[in-house]
């Protein structure tokens, strides 16, 4: 994965998490909007986790290839 793709994906993940977090503070629990926003927050967190895991995996792979 090129670093630019990871950077853009991480930016989107941060945007989703921040936007959904702010919206959750203003919405009433139990409403459809609250559920969709909570789902969006979870998707943002999942995307961030995937990007970080991919970056760590790439770094580890590159380090192993350089050390061989």
N, C-alpha and C positions, 0 to 999 in steps of 0.2 A: 504494500500500500504506500503510495507516494506521500510524503509529509504534508503536501498541500491538501490532499483529500482528508487526511486525519484532522488537520487544523480546521477545515470548513465543517466537518462533521461534529467536531467538539464545540465549535461555535454555535451550531444549531442546537446541540444538546443543552448547552448553557442557556441559550435563549428560551427553549421550551421549559426548562426547569424554573427559570426566573419568572417568566410570564405566567406559568401555571401556578407557581407559588403565590404570587401577588394576587391573582384572581381567586385562589382558594380562600384568601383572607376576607374577600368581599362577598362571596357567594354563600347561600344558605345550604347547609348540609341536607341531603335528601332530595334535592332538586336535580333534574336531568343535567343542567349546566354544571353542577358540582361534580357529578359522576364523570362526565366527559372531560372536565378539567383535571380531575384526579387521574383519569386514564392517560391524559396527555403528560402529566407529571411523571407517571410511571414509564411511559415511552421515552421521555427525555432522559430519565435516569438510566434506563436500559441502553439507550444509544451511547450515552457517556461511558458506561461500563464497557461496552463493546469496543469503543474507540481506544480507551485506556488499555484494555487487555491486548488489543491488536498492536498498539505501540510498544508495549512491554515485550510482547512475543517477537516483534520485529527486531527490537534492540538486542534481545537475548540471542536470536538467530544470527544477527550480524556479528555480535561479539564471538559467538562460537565459530563462525566462518573465518574471522580474522585471526583467531587463536590457533587454528589448525595448521 
